[in-house]
C-alpha cells in the first residue's frame, strides 16, 4: 500500500474532519469520481442544510 506525502495526508485529514467523514470514505469517493463513476460517490458533494436560520 502506498502512503501519501505527509503534507497531502494532513490536508486530507483536515478535509475529512471538516466534512465529518472517514478518510477511507473520502478516498473511495475521490477514486470513484476520478475513474468516471460519480454515481458511486457517497459523501462528497452532499449539501448540508443549516440547522438554524
PDB file with one MODEL, atoms N, CA, C and O in Angstrom:
MODEL        1
ATOM      1  N   UNK A   1       0.843  -1.169   0.000  1.00  0.00           N
ATOM      2  CA  UNK A   1       0.000   0.000   0.000  1.00  0.00           C
ATOM      3  C   UNK A   1       0.892   1.237   0.000  1.00  0.00           C
ATOM      4  O   UNK A   1       1.872   1.309   0.742  1.00  0.00           O
ATOM      5  N   UNK A   2       0.550   2.191  -0.823  1.00  0.00           N
ATOM      6  CA  UNK A   2       1.302   3.446  -0.903  1.00  0.00           C
ATOM      7  C   UNK A   2       0.786   4.422   0.149  1.00  0.00           C
ATOM      8  O   UNK A   2      -0.387   4.400   0.521  1.00  0.00           O
ATOM      9  N   UNK A   3       1.675   5.262   0.611  1.00  0.00           N
ATOM     10  CA  UNK A   3       1.297   6.291   1.578  1.00  0.00           C
ATOM     11  C   UNK A   3       1.490   7.660   0.941  1.00  0.00           C
ATOM     12  O   UNK A   3       2.491   7.897   0.264  1.00  0.00           O
ATOM     13  N   UNK A   4       0.538   8.559   1.154  1.00  0.00           N
ATOM     14  CA  UNK A   4       0.716   9.909   0.607  1.00  0.00           C
ATOM     15  C   UNK A   4       1.777  10.672   1.400  1.00  0.00           C
ATOM     16  O   UNK A   4       2.094  10.335   2.541  1.00  0.00           O
ATOM     17  N   UNK A   5       2.305  11.691   0.772  1.00  0.00           N
ATOM     18  CA  UNK A   5       3.228  12.584   1.457  1.00  0.00           C
ATOM     19  C   UNK A   5       2.527  13.167   2.683  1.00  0.00           C
ATOM     20  O   UNK A   5       1.307  13.330   2.686  1.00  0.00           O
ATOM     21  N   UNK A   6       3.286  13.473   3.704  1.00  0.00           N
ATOM     22  CA  UNK A   6       2.729  13.987   4.957  1.00  0.00           C
ATOM     23  C   UNK A   6       1.868  15.236   4.733  1.00  0.00           C
ATOM     24  O   UNK A   6       0.821  15.383   5.363  1.00  0.00           O
ATOM     25  N   UNK A   7       2.297  16.124   3.853  1.00  0.00           N
ATOM     26  CA  UNK A   7       1.523  17.332   3.566  1.00  0.00           C
ATOM     27  C   UNK A   7       0.149  16.967   3.006  1.00  0.00           C
ATOM     28  O   UNK A   7      -0.866  17.517   3.433  1.00  0.00           O
ATOM     29  N   UNK A   8       0.121  16.042   2.054  1.00  0.00           N
ATOM     30  CA  UNK A   8      -1.146  15.588   1.467  1.00  0.00           C
ATOM     31  C   UNK A   8      -2.013  14.939   2.540  1.00  0.00           C
ATOM     32  O   UNK A   8      -3.212  15.207   2.618  1.00  0.00           O
ATOM     33  N   UNK A   9      -1.416  14.095   3.357  1.00  0.00           N
ATOM     34  CA  UNK A   9      -2.145  13.423   4.438  1.00  0.00           C
ATOM     35  C   UNK A   9      -2.811  14.441   5.365  1.00  0.00           C
ATOM     36  O   UNK A   9      -3.983  14.290   5.712  1.00  0.00           O
ATOM     37  N   UNK A  10      -2.073  15.468   5.762  1.00  0.00           N
ATOM     38  CA  UNK A  10      -2.615  16.465   6.688  1.00  0.00           C
ATOM     39  C   UNK A  10      -3.769  17.245   6.060  1.00  0.00           C
ATOM     40  O   UNK A  10      -4.746  17.561   6.738  1.00  0.00           O
ATOM     41  N   UNK A  11      -3.660  17.552   4.781  1.00  0.00           N
ATOM     42  CA  UNK A  11      -4.738  18.267   4.090  1.00  0.00           C
ATOM     43  C   UNK A  11      -5.985  17.392   4.011  1.00  0.00           C
ATOM     44  O   UNK A  11      -7.091  17.857   4.286  1.00  0.00           O
ATOM     45  N   UNK A  12      -5.809  16.129   3.634  1.00  0.00           N
ATOM     46  CA  UNK A  12      -6.946  15.203   3.538  1.00  0.00           C
ATOM     47  C   UNK A  12      -7.558  14.971   4.915  1.00  0.00           C
ATOM     48  O   UNK A  12      -8.780  14.924   5.052  1.00  0.00           O
ATOM     49  N   UNK A  13      -6.725  14.827   5.922  1.00  0.00           N
ATOM     50  CA  UNK A  13      -7.212  14.634   7.297  1.00  0.00           C
ATOM     51  C   UNK A  13      -8.089  15.812   7.724  1.00  0.00           C
ATOM     52  O   UNK A  13      -9.152  15.613   8.312  1.00  0.00           O
ATOM     53  N   UNK A  14      -7.648  17.029   7.431  1.00  0.00           N
ATOM     54  CA  UNK A  14      -8.419  18.229   7.777  1.00  0.00           C
ATOM     55  C   UNK A  14      -9.727  18.270   6.990  1.00  0.00           C
ATOM     56  O   UNK A  14     -10.780  18.579   7.546  1.00  0.00           O
ATOM     57  N   UNK A  15      -9.658  17.961   5.710  1.00  0.00           N
ATOM     58  CA  UNK A  15     -10.855  17.946   4.863  1.00  0.00           C
ATOM     59  C   UNK A  15     -11.889  16.953   5.396  1.00  0.00           C
ATOM     60  O   UNK A  15     -13.081  17.256   5.434  1.00  0.00           O
ATOM     61  N   UNK A  16     -11.439  15.789   5.799  1.00  0.00           N
ATOM     62  CA  UNK A  16     -12.337  14.770   6.351  1.00  0.00           C
ATOM     63  C   UNK A  16     -12.976  15.241   7.650  1.00  0.00           C
ATOM     64  O   UNK A  16     -14.171  15.042   7.872  1.00  0.00           O
ATOM     65  N   UNK A  17     -12.180  15.861   8.498  1.00  0.00           N
ATOM     66  CA  UNK A  17     -12.701  16.365   9.770  1.00  0.00           C
ATOM     67  C   UNK A  17     -13.767  17.428   9.524  1.00  0.00           C
ATOM     68  O   UNK A  17     -14.804  17.435  10.188  1.00  0.00           O
ATOM     69  N   UNK A  18     -13.517  18.322   8.577  1.00  0.00           N
ATOM     70  CA  UNK A  18     -14.483  19.381   8.269  1.00  0.00           C
ATOM     71  C   UNK A  18     -15.778  18.815   7.697  1.00  0.00           C
ATOM     72  O   UNK A  18     -16.857  19.350   7.950  1.00  0.00           O
ATOM     73  N   UNK A  19     -15.673  17.740   6.931  1.00  0.00           N
ATOM     74  CA  UNK A  19     -16.849  17.135   6.307  1.00  0.00           C
ATOM     75  C   UNK A  19     -17.521  16.095   7.195  1.00  0.00           C
ATOM     76  O   UNK A  19     -18.652  15.687   6.930  1.00  0.00           O
ATOM     77  N   UNK A  20     -16.829  15.665   8.247  1.00  0.00           N
ATOM     78  CA  UNK A  20     -17.389  14.666   9.144  1.00  0.00           C
ATOM     79  C   UNK A  20     -17.469  13.279   8.530  1.00  0.00           C
ATOM     80  O   UNK A  20     -18.393  12.519   8.821  1.00  0.00           O
ATOM     81  N   UNK A  21     -16.503  12.948   7.682  1.00  0.00           N
ATOM     82  CA  UNK A  21     -16.479  11.623   7.065  1.00  0.00           C
ATOM     83  C   UNK A  21     -15.129  10.964   7.322  1.00  0.00           C
ATOM     84  O   UNK A  21     -14.146  11.634   7.638  1.00  0.00           O
ATOM     85  N   UNK A  22     -15.098   9.651   7.183  1.00  0.00           N
ATOM     86  CA  UNK A  22     -13.845   8.931   7.395  1.00  0.00           C
ATOM     87  C   UNK A  22     -12.903   9.169   6.218  1.00  0.00           C
ATOM     88  O   UNK A  22     -13.330   9.504   5.113  1.00  0.00           O
ATOM     89  N   UNK A  23     -11.624   8.989   6.481  1.00  0.00           N
ATOM     90  CA  UNK A  23     -10.640   9.142   5.422  1.00  0.00           C
ATOM     91  C   UNK A  23     -10.846   8.078   4.344  1.00  0.00           C
ATOM     92  O   UNK A  23     -10.673   8.349   3.155  1.00  0.00           O
ATOM     93  N   UNK A  24     -11.214   6.874   4.763  1.00  0.00           N
ATOM     94  CA  UNK A  24     -11.468   5.809   3.800  1.00  0.00           C
ATOM     95  C   UNK A  24     -12.598   6.159   2.844  1.00  0.00           C
ATOM     96  O   UNK A  24     -12.490   5.920   1.641  1.00  0.00           O
ATOM     97  N   UNK A  25     -13.692   6.730   3.374  1.00  0.00           N
ATOM     98  CA  UNK A  25     -14.816   7.115   2.519  1.00  0.00           C
ATOM     99  C   UNK A  25     -14.433   8.259   1.601  1.00  0.00           C
ATOM    100  O   UNK A  25     -14.832   8.286   0.437  1.00  0.00           O
ATOM    101  N   UNK A  26     -13.664   9.200   2.117  1.00  0.00           N
ATOM    102  CA  UNK A  26     -13.197  10.327   1.307  1.00  0.00           C
ATOM    103  C   UNK A  26     -12.386   9.813   0.118  1.00  0.00           C
ATOM    104  O   UNK A  26     -12.626  10.206  -1.024  1.00  0.00           O
ATOM    105  N   UNK A  27     -11.426   8.935   0.396  1.00  0.00           N
ATOM    106  CA  UNK A  27     -10.577   8.386  -0.663  1.00  0.00           C
ATOM    107  C   UNK A  27     -11.420   7.575  -1.647  1.00  0.00           C
ATOM    108  O   UNK A  27     -11.222   7.680  -2.858  1.00  0.00           O
ATOM    109  N   UNK A  28     -12.352   6.771  -1.146  1.00  0.00           N
ATOM    110  CA  UNK A  28     -13.219   5.979  -2.027  1.00  0.00           C
ATOM    111  C   UNK A  28     -14.032   6.888  -2.945  1.00  0.00           C
ATOM    112  O   UNK A  28     -14.177   6.595  -4.132  1.00  0.00           O
ATOM    113  N   UNK A  29     -14.560   7.979  -2.415  1.00  0.00           N
ATOM    114  CA  UNK A  29     -15.342   8.916  -3.221  1.00  0.00           C
ATOM    115  C   UNK A  29     -14.478   9.608  -4.269  1.00  0.00           C
ATOM    116  O   UNK A  29     -14.893   9.747  -5.420  1.00  0.00           O
ATOM    117  N   UNK A  30     -13.291  10.039  -3.886  1.00  0.00           N
ATOM    118  CA  UNK A  30     -12.382  10.688  -4.836  1.00  0.00           C
ATOM    119  C   UNK A  30     -12.023   9.720  -5.960  1.00  0.00           C
ATOM    120  O   UNK A  30     -12.016  10.100  -7.131  1.00  0.00           O
ATOM    121  N   UNK A  31     -11.724   8.470  -5.605  1.00  0.00           N
ATOM    122  CA  UNK A  31     -11.375   7.478  -6.621  1.00  0.00           C
ATOM    123  C   UNK A  31     -12.557   7.180  -7.544  1.00  0.00           C
ATOM    124  O   UNK A  31     -12.374   7.060  -8.756  1.00  0.00           O
ATOM    125  N   UNK A  32     -13.758   7.061  -6.992  1.00  0.00           N
ATOM    126  CA  UNK A  32     -14.938   6.799  -7.819  1.00  0.00           C
ATOM    127  C   UNK A  32     -15.140   7.924  -8.832  1.00  0.00           C
ATOM    128  O   UNK A  32     -15.402   7.665 -10.006  1.00  0.00           O
ATOM    129  N   UNK A  33     -15.019   9.158  -8.384  1.00  0.00           N
ATOM    130  CA  UNK A  33     -15.159  10.300  -9.288  1.00  0.00           C
ATOM    131  C   UNK A  33     -14.036  10.306 -10.324  1.00  0.00           C
ATOM    132  O   UNK A  33     -14.270  10.587 -11.499  1.00  0.00           O
ATOM    133  N   UNK A  34     -12.840  10.000  -9.892  1.00  0.00           N
ATOM    134  CA  UNK A  34     -11.670  10.015 -10.777  1.00  0.00           C
ATOM    135  C   UNK A  34     -11.780   9.007 -11.920  1.00  0.00           C
ATOM    136  O   UNK A  34     -11.357   9.293 -13.040  1.00  0.00           O
ATOM    137  N   UNK A  35     -12.337   7.847 -11.650  1.00  0.00           N
ATOM    138  CA  UNK A  35     -12.438   6.819 -12.695  1.00  0.00           C
ATOM    139  C   UNK A  35     -13.750   6.904 -13.483  1.00  0.00           C
ATOM    140  O   UNK A  35     -14.069   6.011 -14.267  1.00  0.00           O
ATOM    141  N   UNK A  36     -14.504   7.981 -13.268  1.00  0.00           N
ATOM    142  CA  UNK A  36     -15.692   8.210 -14.078  1.00  0.00           C
ATOM    143  C   UNK A  36     -16.973   7.586 -13.583  1.00  0.00           C
ATOM    144  O   UNK A  36     -17.877   7.317 -14.375  1.00  0.00           O
ATOM    145  N   UNK A  37     -17.071   7.347 -12.279  1.00  0.00           N
ATOM    146  CA  UNK A  37     -18.296   6.777 -11.715  1.00  0.00           C
ATOM    147  C   UNK A  37     -18.835   7.661 -10.588  1.00  0.00           C
ATOM    148  O   UNK A  37     -18.830   7.260  -9.424  1.00  0.00           O
ATOM    149  N   UNK A  38     -19.298   8.859 -10.936  1.00  0.00           N
ATOM    150  CA  UNK A  38     -19.818   9.759  -9.906  1.00  0.00           C
ATOM    151  C   UNK A  38     -21.040   9.200  -9.174  1.00  0.00           C
ATOM    152  O   UNK A  38     -21.340   9.625  -8.059  1.00  0.00           O
ATOM    153  N   UNK A  39     -21.740   8.256  -9.790  1.00  0.00           N
ATOM    154  CA  UNK A  39     -22.908   7.654  -9.130  1.00  0.00           C
ATOM    155  C   UNK A  39     -22.514   6.813  -7.919  1.00  0.00           C
ATOM    156  O   UNK A  39     -23.364   6.474  -7.095  1.00  0.00           O
ATOM    157  N   UNK A  40     -21.232   6.475  -7.808  1.00  0.00           N
ATOM    158  CA  UNK A  40     -20.755   5.690  -6.670  1.00  0.00           C
ATOM    159  C   UNK A  40     -20.233   6.558  -5.520  1.00  0.00           C
ATOM    160  O   UNK A  40     -19.866   6.042  -4.464  1.00  0.00           O
ATOM    161  N   UNK A  41     -20.205   7.866  -5.731  1.00  0.00           N
ATOM    162  CA  UNK A  41     -19.763   8.790  -4.684  1.00  0.00           C
ATOM    163  C   UNK A  41     -20.856   8.862  -3.630  1.00  0.00           C
ATOM    164  O   UNK A  41     -22.011   9.149  -3.948  1.00  0.00           O
ATOM    165  N   UNK A  42     -20.496   8.600  -2.372  1.00  0.00           N
ATOM    166  CA  UNK A  42     -21.491   8.557  -1.292  1.00  0.00           C
ATOM    167  C   UNK A  42     -21.577   9.844  -0.491  1.00  0.00           C
ATOM    168  O   UNK A  42     -22.676  10.279  -0.147  1.00  0.00           O
ATOM    169  N   UNK A  43     -20.447  10.463  -0.188  1.00  0.00           N
ATOM    170  CA  UNK A  43     -20.453  11.594   0.738  1.00  0.00           C
ATOM    171  C   UNK A  43     -20.026  12.925   0.121  1.00  0.00           C
ATOM    172  O   UNK A  43     -20.620  13.960   0.425  1.00  0.00           O
ATOM    173  N   UNK A  44     -19.024  12.916  -0.725  1.00  0.00           N
ATOM    174  CA  UNK A  44     -18.531  14.171  -1.291  1.00  0.00           C
ATOM    175  C   UNK A  44     -19.599  14.817  -2.153  1.00  0.00           C
ATOM    176  O   UNK A  44     -20.283  14.139  -2.920  1.00  0.00           O
ATOM    177  N   UNK A  45     -19.739  16.116  -2.026  1.00  0.00           N
ATOM    178  CA  UNK A  45     -20.710  16.828  -2.833  1.00  0.00           C
ATOM    179  C   UNK A  45     -22.088  16.917  -2.220  1.00  0.00           C
ATOM    180  O   UNK A  45     -22.965  17.587  -2.765  1.00  0.00           O
ATOM    181  N   UNK A  46     -22.297  16.253  -1.097  1.00  0.00           N
ATOM    182  CA  UNK A  46     -23.595  16.371  -0.426  1.00  0.00           C
ATOM    183  C   UNK A  46     -23.721  17.777   0.140  1.00  0.00           C
ATOM    184  O   UNK A  46     -22.789  18.306   0.746  1.00  0.00           O
ATOM    185  N   UNK A  47     -24.864  18.359  -0.065  1.00  0.00           N
ATOM    186  CA  UNK A  47     -25.130  19.671   0.515  1.00  0.00           C
ATOM    187  C   UNK A  47     -25.636  19.477   1.936  1.00  0.00           C
ATOM    188  O   UNK A  47     -26.416  18.565   2.212  1.00  0.00           O
ATOM    189  N   UNK A  48     -25.194  20.321   2.808  1.00  0.00           N
ATOM    190  CA  UNK A  48     -25.615  20.253   4.206  1.00  0.00           C
ATOM    191  C   UNK A  48     -26.562  21.405   4.475  1.00  0.00           C
ATOM    192  O   UNK A  48     -26.237  22.563   4.210  1.00  0.00           O
ATOM    193  N   UNK A  49     -27.731  21.084   4.999  1.00  0.00           N
ATOM    194  CA  UNK A  49     -28.698  22.122   5.328  1.00  0.00           C
ATOM    195  C   UNK A  49     -28.361  22.736   6.680  1.00  0.00           C
ATOM    196  O   UNK A  49     -27.978  22.024   7.609  1.00  0.00           O
ATOM    197  N   UNK A  50     -28.501  24.043   6.793  1.00  0.00           N
ATOM    198  CA  UNK A  50     -28.227  24.674   8.087  1.00  0.00           C
ATOM    199  C   UNK A  50     -29.241  24.223   9.135  1.00  0.00           C
ATOM    200  O   UNK A  50     -30.414  24.018   8.824  1.00  0.00           O
ATOM    201  N   UNK A  51     -28.786  24.071  10.367  1.00  0.00           N
ATOM    202  CA  UNK A  51     -29.673  23.646  11.448  1.00  0.00           C
ATOM    203  C   UNK A  51     -30.552  24.779  11.947  1.00  0.00           C
ATOM    204  O   UNK A  51     -31.673  24.542  12.395  1.00  0.00           O
ATOM    205  N   UNK A  52     -30.063  25.990  11.876  1.00  0.00           N
ATOM    206  CA  UNK A  52     -30.834  27.143  12.337  1.00  0.00           C
ATOM    207  C   UNK A  52     -30.747  28.243  11.293  1.00  0.00           C
ATOM    208  O   UNK A  52     -29.714  28.439  10.653  1.00  0.00           O
ATOM    209  N   UNK A  53     -31.826  28.938  11.141  1.00  0.00           N
ATOM    210  CA  UNK A  53     -31.855  30.037  10.164  1.00  0.00           C
ATOM    211  C   UNK A  53     -31.718  31.352  10.867  1.00  0.00           C
ATOM    212  O   UNK A  53     -31.719  32.400  10.222  1.00  0.00           O
TER     213      UNK A  53
ENDMDL
END
